[in-house]
């Protein structure tokens, strides 16, 4: 076990490191004195971030994901629990000694310095045996700049760069220290849609090349699912589910996870199980043998609908949105939680849509049942 007051950074390019959180908790004093008690921002986190992987911390605003990031980098001290980098307990280690690279949402570049000077800045603070010569700092900065493809911009000031280029400078500045852990706090939020897509692809490429263990914080589920090796879904400081993005999408453990992942979002209906059948309104849409009778929440992914004359599930047609190879049928059902049901079907089936009503069959693998009271998943085999 290392001593927290004398850690020397062992990281070399190409190495990796797992991160382990053990019962990590962070509480803040409640500003509402009448309410009393503490506000729990992170509640008993207990999981491992595999070495060399990119992990997405995902959840709505206020769920505790940025607090978790600040605990990892040492800007906040946990109320309870431990943080391990590899086998090293870094819970009480100062932020400057953790060997962490941090990229902020707002870039945080020095406007009076050039790109080269911004990237070199963290290296100028190294002391002792880690201290580098000017030539070594220049070489390290150029290597980081080439990795993020801004080496031709080294003599420009931040004001002369686009938003995407400024974000690359911030990433290069974090990478130049060859960190043990790279933390990204909503780094794409200030970019336009096309640039966000391009930059997230670049982030994945950079992470694949460096193999630095990376934690990526975002509220955008599409962003997290597209580049993460694993996602951690959070709500109100509590960990909801961890897994590979597609696995979490296809196998949500509760209603919150099912609703949070997916674009368009999952369709949610008030339903019931009666006599081995799943009912939405008065229509039996699927079989559910072995599930006790009672109220349930029925959810259907947009891709879980199949247009079918005489199908078991009927909706009122509102309009059809053509999106290239797919079309979205926007319709209504009185049992739906949202104002509209959105069903994605193949564009070749558009001719089947006539009149003011549409009928569907449902794909059992795209339908999930949840307890109406607890919102926990009801594990069962659904059948047509």
N, C-alpha and C positions, 0 to 999 in steps of 0.2 A: 504494500500500500504506500502511495506517495505521501509526502508531507505537503500540506497545502500552502506552506509559506516559502517553498523553495522549488516549485515545479519548473522543469525545463522542457520546452516543447519538443517531443520526439518525432513529430510528424515529418514525413518526407513525401514528395509527390508520388502518387500512386498507392500510398498506404490508405487504410481505412480504419474505422473505429465504430464500434457499437455504442449506443447510448441507452442507459437503463434508468428509468424513473421508478422509484420504490415509494409507494404511498405518498406521492407528492401532493401537498396541500398548500394553498395560499389564501389567507383571509385578510380582508381590509376592514378597518373600523367603519361602521355604518354612519354615514353623514346625517341620516335621519334619526335624531336622538330619541324621538318618540317611539320609533319602531324598535330600537335597541338591537343588541346582538351584532354579530359580524356579517359582512358580505363575503360569501365564499366564491372566489373567482376560479379556483382550481380545486377540485374535490377528490382527494384520494386516488390520484393517477398512479397506475401500476402497470407499466408495459415497457417493452424493449424495442428500440429502433435499431434494426439490423445494420451491420457495418456496410458502408459503401452504397447505401440505398437512398432514394429520394422519397421522403415521407410528406404527405400533405396533411396539415392540420386544418380541418374544414368545419365550418359552422357559421351561424348568423352572428351579427354584431353583438358583442357583449357576452359571448359564450365562454371566453377565457383563453382563446387561442393565442392572442398576443401576450397575455400574462405568462402563459406557458413558455413562450419564446424568450421573454425577459428573465424567467427563472433559469432557462438553459444557458443563457449568455452571462448570467451573474448580475444583471442590472437590478434584479429583485432577489431577496432572500426568502426561501420558503418558510411557511409557518411550521410545517411538519414534513417529514419524509427526506429522501436522499436522492442525489443525482450522481450517476457514475458515468465517466467517460472511459470506456474499456473497463479495466479493473480499478481505475482510480476514482476515489470519492472526491468530487469537486464541489460538494454542497456549500462549503464555506470558503472556497477559493475565490479571490477577487476576479472581477470580470477581465481585467487586463492580463491575467495569467492563465486564462482558460484556453487560449489558442483558437478562439472562435472568430469567424468572419461574419459580419452582420450587414445585410443590405436593407435599407429602409424604403418605405413607400415613396418618400419625397426626394430620394436620391442623396440629399445632404452633401452636395459637392461644394468645395470652396470656390466662390465665383472669381476670385482674383488670381487663382492658380490655373496653370495649363492642365491639360489632360495628364501629361506625364507627371507633373508635380502632385496632382491629386492622387494618382495611383501610388507614387513613391511615399507619400506622407506617412502611412503606417510604419514603413521600414525605418524612417528617421528616428523613431522612438525606441528602437531596439538597442539594448545595452549589453555590456559584457561580451561573452563569447558569441552571442547572437548578432552583435553589431556588424554591419556590412559596409564595405567601401562604396564610394560613389559609383564606381564601375559596376559593382555587383548589384546595386540598387537599380541602376539603369537597365541592366540585363534582365533582372527579375521583372521590372515594370513592362519591358517590351514583350517578354514572354506572356505575361498576363493579358496585355493588350491584343496580342495576336490570337490568343485563345478566344476572346470575345469579338475579334475582327474589327478593332478600332485602331490598329497600329499606324494607320495613315493619318490619324487625327491628333497625334501626340502634342502638337504645338498649339492647338486651339484652346480657347477658353470655353467654359460650360455654356455661356450665352450664345456661342456660335454653333451649338449642337442641337439636334432635334431631341425630343423627349426620349426616343428609343436609344439614341447614342449616349445621352446622359445616363440612362439606366445601365448601359454596358460599362461605362466608366465606373459606376458604383460597384458593379459586380467584379470588375477587374481589381478595384481597390481592396475588395474583400478577399479575393483569391491570391493577391500578391504575397500575403503572409503565409501562404500554404497552410491554411487553418486545419485543425482537427475536425471541426464541425462548421458547416455553412448554414446560416440562418437567413431566410428570406421573408420579410414581413410585408405581405401584399405588394410585391415589387412591380406588378403590372397594372395597378389600379389607375394610374395617371395616363395610361396609353390608350389610343383609339383602338377600335375593334380589330382592324387588320394588323396593326403593329403588335397588339397583344398576342395574336395568334403566332406571328413570326417570332416574337421574343420568347414565348413559352417553348417553342420548338428549339430555340437556341439554348435556353436554360437546360433542357433535357440533354442536348448534345454536350454541353459543357460538363454536366454532371457525369455523363457516361465516360467522358475522356479523363476527368480528374479522379473519379471514384471517391470523391469526398462525401462523407455522410452529410445529407442535406435535409433540412426541415423547412418546408414551404407553407407559409400561412396564407390562407385566402378564404373569402366567403363565397367565391365563385366555384360551384361544384364542377362545372364543365372544365375549368382550368385545372383543378386538382385531379380529376379523373384522367385527364389527357396525358399528364406527365409524371404522375406519382407511381412508385412501385407499390406503395401501400397508402391508404388514407385512414385518418383518425377522425371520426365524426364526433363533434362536441355539441353540448347544449347546456346552458346555464351552469358551466363549470364541471359538468359531469361527462365522462367518456361514455358515448353511446355504442359505438361499434368500431372495430379495427379489422382491416382486411385488404385484399387486393381490390382495386376499384370496381372491376366487373363483378367480383364475388359479392361485394357489399350491395351493389346495384341490384343484382339478381336475387339476393337472399337477405333482405333487411330484417333486423331483429325486432324493430318496433315501428309504429306509425310515423314517428318523427323522421327516422332515417329514410323510410319509403317516400315521404313527401319532400324531403330536402334534396334527394338525388334524382336527377332526370330532367331533361328539357325536351318537350313541354313537360310540366310536372305530372305526376301520377294522378289519375282520376279517383276521387274518394266518394263512396256512397254509403248511406245508412242502409243496412241490410239485416237479414236474420237467417239463421239456420233452422230449418223445420223439416223433420222427417228425413234427414240425410240429404237435403237439398239446400243450396244457397239461393236465397231470394233477395231480389232488389225490387222493391214495390211488390206487386203481386206476381212477378215473373220468376220462375226457377231458372237461373242462368247456368248453374253448374251443380254437379253432385259433390257431396262432402261426407262420405260415409264415416261414421265414428265420431263426428263432432256433435257435442251436446246441443240441443235446441236452445235458442236464445238470440238476443240481439248481437250483431257483429258489425264491424266496419269492413266494407269490401273495397279493395283498391285494384285498379286495372291500369297497367302501363298503357300509354297511347298506342304502342305497337301491338297491344294485346287484342285488338278488335279485328274481326273478319266480316266483311259485308256478306250477308246471306239472306236471301229471300226466306221469310218464315223463321228467321233465327230467333233464339229465345229472349233476346234483349232488344227492346225498342226505345228509340229516342226521337224527339222532334228535330227536324233539320233546320239549322239556322243559315249556314253558308258553307262553301267549300273553298279552301285556300290551296292553290296549286303551288308546289315547291319543287319543281323539276321532276325527278323520278318518283317522288312521293307526293301525296296530297293529304291535307288535314281536313277531316270532316268535323265541323264545329256544330254541335247539337246540344239539346237540352234534355234533362231528365229530372223529375221532381225530387228524387232521392239523392241527387248529386250535391256535394258540399259547395262546389263552386258554381258560378252562374252558367258555365258551359262545360260540356264534355268534349274533349279533344281526342279524336281517333285518327291515327296515321295509317293509311292504306296505300297500296301501290297505285300509281297514276293510271295504269291500264284498266283499273276497275271503275273508273269515274263514270262510265256509261251506265253502271248499275244504279247510280244515284238518281232517283226520280221522285217527284212529289214532295210532300212535306214531312214524311216519316222515313226513317231508316231503321233497318233491323240488322243486328250483329249476332254472330257466334263469338264466344270469348275463348282465347287460348289459355288453358289451365296454368301453364308455366308462367304466365304474365299476370296472374291474379293472386292476390294475397289477402288473407283474412286476419283481422286483428280484434282482440278483445275490446268491446265497446267501452268498457270502464277503464281498464288499465293501459290500453293501447299496445299491449304486448302481442307479439306474433302468435297466431294459432297455427301450430305445425300440423299439416294434414295433406292428404293427397286429393287434389281436385280432379274431377273427371267431367267430360262433356256429356 
